[in-house]
Amino acid sequence: MGIASPMQSEVRRSCQRVQPNNAGYLIMNALRVQHFSPSILWSVRRMSTTSEPYRPHSARTATHPRSPTLFPATIAAIHTPSPHLRQVTLALASPPIFKPGQWVDLHLPSIPQPGGFTIITPPSRESTSFELSIGHAPQNPAAAWLWRTPGEVLGQRVEVRVGGEFVFPPAGANRGDVERVVFVAGGVGVNPFLSMLAWAMGGEAPDEWRDVEMRFIWSSRKGQWAYLDRIERACGKDGTTLFETGGVEGETTCLEGWHVKTRRLDSGDLQKAVEGKRVLVYVCGPKGFTDFCVDALVRDAAVRKERVFCEKWW
């Protein structure tokens, strides 16, 4: 594969988290993701509603690499693309430095612990703003604060710190050894992929990654298809497979011209997306979904473990 790594380890049924080599590096090194282990990456993020007791994002990601500096920002815009998602635009004084797929610690007025939210727009050398996707999660104090009425939130000054190591492309990847990149999302696990897709299609990506072939698999609950237009721009309808759960088993429906499979994805669907090519596969979703996909990719689709990257955020 050509992905350099200082560590070697055996593939496991669950994803293994990589510890940062140096937690005290300066901002540029903090945002330059370290080489991955050829075992599967485990990065923790809390992005969605869950029945388990709330655990602060800062505790879940305490050992993850992040910038040592907090940057002031202003909440410049709010958009609600669906009843369960709110899109927040943050404006900064200068273009923020981050990698496609990273999150931010978001420090809000009167909230003791920062919230952790995914950046859904690509890095840019010119733009001084970026967007976050906020799930409706009343038990999460930071999310609840951002879901107040727009008049209470717009214009508020906040602070952000970029962090995370679930990024595209992985450090040390040899583009010549990658025929296809497959993204597999479960529910709101789609969020980090929005930044990755847009970056690969935009002018900020190096030439060798700009023309990479991409396939997208997304399994979501009925009606929860926000940001599907962004996926279509990157992968097209032919390169995207949608699975809708919560409907009637075996039925198919159309979603504005999309063919949607109303069943859970299976191992055969993953094998079809890989097609025996030299791939990189990114997986993000709930625990059972992620574990199933990782196992099926390695065991049934014969994807080498160092080519599979996943993020666990529960």
C-alpha distance (Angstrom), angle and dihedral (degrees) to the residues before:
residue distance angle dihedral
M1 . . .
G2 3.77 . .
I3 3.83 96.6 .
A4 3.77 105.9 143.1
S5 3.78 118.9 -138.8
P6 3.80 137.4 170.7
M7 3.79 92.4 -145.9
Q8 3.79 137.6 56.6
S9 3.80 123.1 -161.0
E10 3.76 141.8 157.3
V11 3.80 120.9 -94.0
R12 3.78 112.8 -103.2
R13 3.75 134.1 -163.6
S14 3.77 90.1 -111.7
C15 3.77 124.6 48.0
Q16 3.79 117.6 -95.1
R17 3.76 119.7 -133.6
V18 3.81 119.2 -132.4
Q19 3.78 115.6 -136.4
P20 3.80 115.5 -137.3
N21 3.78 114.1 -108.9
N22 3.79 94.9 -137.0
A23 3.78 123.9 16.3
G24 3.79 94.3 -171.1
Y25 3.77 102.2 60.9
L26 3.81 120.9 130.3
I27 3.79 122.3 -97.8
M28 3.79 98.2 -87.9
N29 3.78 91.9 50.9
A30 3.78 91.3 41.7
L31 3.77 89.6 58.2
R32 3.79 94.5 41.2
V33 3.79 99.5 86.3
Q34 3.79 114.3 -129.9
H35 3.83 122.2 -120.7
F36 3.78 112.9 -74.1
S37 3.76 125.8 -122.1
P38 3.80 112.4 -115.6
S39 3.77 86.1 -118.1
I40 3.78 115.7 89.0
L41 3.78 115.7 -77.5
W42 3.78 120.0 -116.9
S43 3.77 116.1 -164.0
V44 3.79 120.7 169.8
R45 3.80 123.9 -133.4
R46 3.80 132.5 159.0
M47 3.79 108.1 -145.7
S48 3.78 110.5 143.2
T49 3.76 146.0 42.7
T50 3.80 115.1 -77.5
S51 3.79 137.7 172.0
E52 3.80 94.0 -131.2
P53 3.83 120.3 98.2
Y54 3.77 112.5 -81.2
R55 3.79 115.1 -100.5
P56 3.82 117.3 -172.1
H57 3.78 118.1 -106.1
S58 3.82 90.0 -127.9
A59 3.82 90.4 59.6
R60 3.80 93.5 46.7
T61 3.78 93.1 50.9
A62 3.80 100.3 32.8
T63 3.82 93.9 125.4
H64 3.81 96.9 40.5
P65 3.81 122.4 110.0
R66 3.77 114.3 -101.2
S67 3.78 139.4 154.8
P68 3.81 113.9 -78.7
T69 3.81 89.7 -141.3
L70 3.80 130.4 78.7
F71 3.79 114.1 -144.6
P72 3.81 123.9 -154.5
A73 3.78 116.2 -121.8
T74 3.80 140.1 170.2
I75 3.79 127.8 -134.7
A76 3.80 98.2 -118.5
A77 3.81 103.8 171.3
I78 3.79 142.7 8.6
H79 3.79 127.1 -157.1
T80 3.79 129.0 174.1
P81 3.83 107.9 -153.3
S82 3.81 92.4 176.8
P83 3.81 138.2 4.7
H84 3.81 91.4 -97.4
L85 3.83 100.1 41.4
R86 3.77 134.4 63.7
Q87 3.80 122.3 -168.4
V88 3.81 115.1 -149.5
T89 3.81 124.5 -167.9
L90 3.80 117.4 -151.9
A91 3.81 120.9 -161.0
L92 3.81 120.9 -153.9
A93 3.79 133.2 -174.3
S94 3.82 93.0 -111.9
P95 3.81 136.5 13.7
P96 3.81 108.9 -68.8
I97 3.80 118.7 -126.1
F98 3.80 115.4 -131.5
K99 3.79 142.7 130.6
P100 3.83 125.5 -111.7
G101 3.80 106.7 -89.7
Q102 3.80 99.5 26.1
W103 3.80 128.0 128.8
V104 3.79 134.9 -146.0
D105 3.77 136.1 -127.1
L106 3.80 99.6 -128.8
H107 3.80 115.0 -157.3
L108 3.81 111.4 -159.4
P109 3.81 132.0 -170.7
S110 3.82 113.3 -88.0
I111 3.85 93.2 1.9
P112 3.85 110.3 113.5
Q113 3.81 97.2 -158.5
P114 3.83 123.2 49.7
G115 3.77 118.9 -118.9
G116 3.79 122.0 -127.2
F117 3.80 116.3 -132.7
T118 3.78 134.8 168.7
I119 3.79 122.4 -112.9
I120 3.82 105.9 -129.3
T121 3.80 99.2 -175.4
P122 3.82 125.5 74.7
P123 3.81 126.0 -105.1
S124 3.78 114.2 -91.7
R125 3.79 132.8 -171.7
E126 3.82 89.8 -148.1
S127 3.80 109.2 33.9
T128 3.80 116.7 89.4
S129 3.80 93.9 -164.4
F130 3.78 139.8 61.7
E131 3.79 137.2 -175.2
L132 3.80 131.4 -118.8
S133 3.80 127.7 -161.2
I134 3.82 113.6 -137.5
G135 3.79 120.8 -166.4
H136 3.80 119.3 -146.2
A137 3.81 99.2 -102.8
P138 3.83 113.3 152.0
Q139 3.83 91.7 -176.3
N140 3.82 89.9 60.8
P141 3.85 106.7 79.7
A142 3.81 94.9 -154.3
A143 3.81 93.6 47.3
A144 3.81 91.1 46.2
W145 3.81 89.9 52.1
L146 3.82 91.1 52.5
W147 3.81 90.8 48.4
R148 3.80 92.7 61.0
T149 3.80 117.6 111.4
P150 3.83 112.4 -61.8
G151 3.80 90.9 -115.4
E152 3.79 90.3 60.9
V153 3.81 93.9 48.7
L154 3.80 108.4 34.3
G155 3.79 114.6 96.3
Q156 3.80 94.1 14.9
R157 3.79 115.6 142.2
V158 3.80 115.6 -126.2
E159 3.80 138.9 164.8
V160 3.81 128.9 -122.3
R161 3.78 137.2 -164.0
V162 3.82 120.7 -170.6
G163 3.80 119.4 -134.6
G164 3.78 146.6 148.6
E165 3.79 138.7 91.3
F166 3.81 103.2 -134.9
V167 3.80 96.9 104.3
F168 3.78 143.4 143.0
P169 2.97 127.4 -94.6
P170 3.81 100.0 26.6
A171 3.78 116.0 -126.0
G172 3.79 112.4 -89.9
A173 3.81 95.4 14.7
N174 3.81 114.4 154.4
R175 3.81 107.2 -138.3
G176 3.80 90.8 -158.1
D177 3.81 88.9 63.2
V178 3.82 94.3 52.3
E179 3.80 119.0 82.9
R180 3.80 97.3 168.6
V181 3.80 141.3 7.2
V182 3.81 116.4 -145.1
F183 3.80 121.0 -162.4
V184 3.82 117.4 -162.1
A185 3.80 116.1 -170.0
G186 3.78 132.4 -177.6
G187 3.82 114.8 -162.4
V188 3.81 112.8 -53.2
G189 3.80 88.1 0.4
V190 3.79 82.4 94.5
N191 3.82 91.0 78.7
P192 3.84 102.5 86.1
F193 3.80 89.6 44.8
L194 3.81 91.9 61.1
S195 3.80 90.6 67.3
M196 3.82 92.2 42.8
L197 3.81 93.9 50.9
A198 3.78 94.5 46.3
W199 3.81 91.6 47.9
A200 3.82 92.8 51.1
M201 3.81 90.6 50.5
G202 3.81 96.4 43.8
G203 3.75 137.7 79.5
E204 3.81 95.6 -101.9
A205 3.81 94.4 69.3
P206 3.82 119.4 91.2
D207 3.80 113.2 -101.3
E208 3.79 93.7 -109.2
W209 3.83 92.7 59.5
R210 3.78 97.2 39.6
D211 3.80 93.9 78.6
V212 3.80 98.6 40.5
E213 3.81 114.6 136.8
M214 3.79 111.7 -114.5
R215 3.80 134.4 -165.6
F216 3.79 124.6 -170.5
I217 3.81 129.6 -157.0
W218 3.80 118.5 -175.5
S219 3.79 127.9 179.4
S220 3.79 114.6 -172.2
R221 3.77 142.5 154.9
K222 3.77 119.0 -88.9
G223 3.79 112.2 -72.5
Q224 3.81 96.1 6.4
W225 3.80 99.9 114.7
A226 3.81 104.5 125.5
Y227 3.82 114.8 156.6
L228 3.80 93.6 22.1
D229 3.80 88.7 132.9
R230 3.81 89.9 61.9
I231 3.79 91.3 52.9
E232 3.79 91.0 49.2
R233 3.81 91.8 53.6
A234 3.80 90.3 55.4
C235 3.80 103.7 35.8
G236 3.79 105.9 13.6
K237 3.79 124.1 -139.0
D238 3.81 91.9 -75.8
G239 3.79 91.3 55.7
T240 3.81 95.0 47.1
T241 3.81 129.3 76.4
L242 3.80 119.5 -167.7
F243 3.80 127.1 -159.9
E244 3.79 118.6 -169.6
T245 3.79 119.4 -162.6
G246 3.77 126.5 -166.8
G247 3.80 94.3 52.2
V248 3.80 131.3 91.9
E249 3.80 115.4 -56.6
G250 3.80 112.7 -105.1
E251 3.79 98.0 9.3
T252 3.80 121.5 122.5
T253 3.77 126.3 -149.6
C254 3.78 136.3 -175.0
L255 3.78 120.9 -120.8
E256 3.79 106.8 -167.1
G257 3.77 92.6 -44.1
W258 3.80 96.3 -33.5
H259 3.78 122.9 123.9
V260 3.79 106.4 -132.8
K261 3.80 123.7 -166.9
T262 3.81 110.0 -143.5
R263 3.78 97.0 -149.4
R264 3.77 139.1 71.7
L265 3.77 117.7 -80.7
D266 3.79 116.0 -107.0
S267 3.78 138.5 -160.1
G268 3.80 91.5 -88.3
D269 3.80 90.8 59.5
L270 3.79 90.6 55.0
Q271 3.80 92.0 47.0
K272 3.80 89.8 51.5
A273 3.80 91.4 52.5
V274 3.80 91.4 50.8
E275 3.83 96.6 42.7
G276 3.79 92.2 -174.5
K277 3.80 92.2 -67.1
R278 3.79 127.5 138.9
V279 3.78 97.6 -95.3
L280 3.75 145.2 171.9
V281 3.80 110.9 -144.3
Y282 3.80 124.8 -161.2
V283 3.81 119.3 -166.4
C284 3.81 127.2 -172.1
G285 3.79 127.3 164.0
P286 3.83 145.1 89.0
K287 3.79 119.1 -27.8
G288 3.80 99.9 -99.2
F289 3.79 91.6 43.6
T290 3.80 93.7 49.5
D291 3.80 95.2 45.6
F292 3.80 91.7 49.2
C293 3.81 93.6 48.8
V294 3.80 94.6 46.8
D295 3.80 92.5 48.7
A296 3.80 93.0 46.2
L297 3.79 93.5 47.8
V298 3.79 94.2 50.9
R299 3.81 98.3 36.4
D300 3.82 104.9 32.9
A301 3.80 105.4 21.2
A302 3.83 92.4 41.3
V303 3.80 93.3 -131.5
R304 3.80 110.2 162.4
K305 3.80 112.7 -113.0
E306 3.83 93.6 -120.3
R307 3.80 89.4 61.0
V308 3.81 95.5 58.0
F309 3.81 120.9 82.0
C310 3.77 125.5 179.7
E311 3.76 140.9 173.4
K312 3.78 126.2 -144.2
W313 3.78 115.5 -161.8
W314 3.83 105.0 169.0
